[in-house]
Amino acid sequence: MNKEIISLDNYCVNVIKDNIHKWVDQEMYVTELAEKICERMNWDGSATYSTSEAQEYLKNWWDDCGDYIDYLNDNAINDFNPFNSPEKFMVWMVMDGVRILLNNAADTAEIETYEEITITNDIINTILEEIEYETITY
């Protein structure tokens, strides 16, 4: 594989950067924005369109995978196994990672997360600045 494998945090930041501008002028909750940003990979069931590439990411994110499995088990979601479906597992890790980064960035920037807001360019720029300093903790 020729593709450089980046950290989970950087992968999720890139997903946000690549997709957040599509939602300018829309009214939604910040958590809903995370779902919208990830909807293509959620519908497709893959972030990579390659089982072997998803496996490579998960190998490099091994510690994050363990934390994520603990998170899922703590929340009574125990039917995911990265070995049975690496692409699906990766999608869920990224979707939750994007949600966590967006919520953390919104909290830090004091953007309302518990009511609908209009996603403006100013809010997007603030989120993009903040996510650079956030990390994913499941």
C-alpha positions as CSV (number, residue, x, y, z in Angstrom):
1,M,0.0,0.0,0.0
2,N,1.4,3.4,-1.0
3,K,-0.9,5.5,1.1
4,E,0.6,7.0,4.3
5,I,-1.3,5.9,7.4
6,I,-2.0,8.8,9.6
7,S,-3.3,8.9,13.2
8,L,-6.9,8.5,14.0
9,D,-7.0,12.2,15.3
10,N,-5.6,13.5,12.0
11,Y,-7.8,11.2,9.9
12,C,-10.9,12.6,11.6
13,V,-9.7,16.2,11.3
14,N,-9.2,15.6,7.6
15,V,-12.7,14.2,7.3
16,I,-14.1,17.3,9.0
17,K,-12.0,19.7,6.9
18,D,-13.0,17.9,3.6
19,N,-16.8,17.9,4.4
20,I,-17.8,20.7,6.8
21,H,-18.2,23.5,4.2
22,K,-21.0,21.5,2.6
23,W,-23.3,22.4,5.5
24,V,-22.9,26.2,5.7
25,D,-26.2,28.0,6.2
26,Q,-27.9,24.8,7.5
27,E,-29.7,24.6,10.9
28,M,-28.7,21.7,13.0
29,Y,-27.1,20.5,16.3
30,V,-23.4,20.1,16.4
31,T,-23.8,16.3,16.8
32,E,-26.0,16.3,13.8
33,L,-23.3,18.1,11.9
34,A,-20.9,15.2,12.7
35,E,-23.5,12.7,11.3
36,K,-23.8,14.8,8.1
37,I,-20.1,15.1,7.7
38,C,-19.8,11.3,7.9
39,E,-22.9,10.3,6.0
40,R,-21.2,9.1,2.8
41,M,-19.0,6.7,4.6
42,N,-21.9,5.6,6.8
43,W,-24.1,4.9,3.8
44,D,-21.3,3.1,1.9
45,G,-20.1,1.2,5.0
46,S,-16.5,2.1,4.2
47,A,-14.1,5.0,4.6
48,T,-11.5,3.4,2.3
49,Y,-13.3,1.1,-0.1
50,S,-10.6,-1.5,0.7
51,T,-10.7,-4.1,3.4
52,S,-6.9,-4.3,3.4
53,E,-6.5,-0.6,3.7
54,A,-9.0,-0.5,6.6
55,Q,-7.0,-3.3,8.2
56,E,-3.8,-1.2,7.8
57,Y,-5.4,1.8,9.5
58,L,-6.7,-0.4,12.3
59,K,-3.3,-1.9,12.9
60,N,-1.8,1.5,13.2
61,W,-4.6,2.7,15.4
62,W,-4.3,-0.5,17.6
63,D,-4.3,1.4,20.9
64,D,-7.2,3.6,19.8
65,C,-9.1,0.4,18.8
66,G,-8.7,-1.0,22.3
67,D,-10.0,2.2,23.8
68,Y,-12.9,2.2,21.3
69,I,-13.8,-1.4,22.1
70,D,-13.9,-0.5,25.8
71,Y,-16.1,2.5,25.0
72,L,-18.5,0.4,23.0
73,N,-18.6,-2.2,25.8
74,D,-19.2,0.5,28.5
75,N,-22.1,1.7,26.4
76,A,-23.6,-1.9,26.0
77,I,-22.6,-2.0,22.3
78,N,-20.6,-5.2,22.0
79,D,-21.4,-6.6,18.6
80,F,-18.5,-4.9,16.8
81,N,-15.4,-6.8,16.1
82,P,-12.6,-5.3,14.1
83,F,-11.5,-8.7,12.9
84,N,-15.0,-9.6,11.4
85,S,-15.6,-6.3,9.6
86,P,-12.6,-4.0,9.6
87,E,-14.3,-1.5,7.2
88,K,-17.4,-1.2,9.3
89,F,-15.4,-1.0,12.5
90,M,-13.2,1.8,11.0
91,V,-16.3,3.7,9.9
92,W,-17.7,3.6,13.4
93,M,-14.4,4.7,14.9
94,V,-14.2,7.6,12.5
95,M,-17.8,8.7,13.0
96,D,-17.5,8.7,16.7
97,G,-14.1,10.4,16.5
98,V,-15.5,13.2,14.3
99,R,-18.4,13.6,16.8
100,I,-16.0,13.8,19.7
101,L,-13.7,16.3,18.0
102,L,-16.7,18.5,16.9
103,N,-18.3,18.5,20.3
104,N,-15.0,19.2,22.1
105,A,-14.2,22.1,19.7
106,A,-17.7,23.5,20.1
107,D,-17.4,23.4,23.9
108,T,-14.0,25.0,23.8
109,A,-15.2,27.8,21.5
110,E,-18.5,28.1,23.5
111,I,-20.6,27.2,20.5
112,E,-24.0,25.9,21.6
113,T,-24.2,22.1,21.4
114,Y,-27.7,21.5,23.0
115,E,-29.8,23.5,20.6
116,E,-30.0,24.0,16.8
117,I,-27.7,26.6,15.4
118,T,-27.1,27.9,11.9
119,I,-23.8,26.6,10.6
120,T,-22.1,29.8,9.4
121,N,-18.7,30.4,7.9
122,D,-17.6,32.0,11.2
123,I,-18.6,28.9,13.1
124,I,-16.9,26.6,10.6
125,N,-13.7,28.6,10.8
126,T,-13.8,28.6,14.6
127,I,-14.4,24.8,14.6
128,L,-11.5,24.3,12.1
129,E,-9.2,26.3,14.3
130,E,-10.2,24.4,17.5
131,I,-10.1,20.9,16.1
132,E,-6.3,21.2,15.5
133,Y,-5.9,21.2,19.3
134,E,-8.4,18.5,20.2
135,T,-7.8,14.8,20.7
136,I,-10.1,11.9,20.6
137,T,-10.7,10.2,23.9
138,Y,-13.4,7.5,23.9
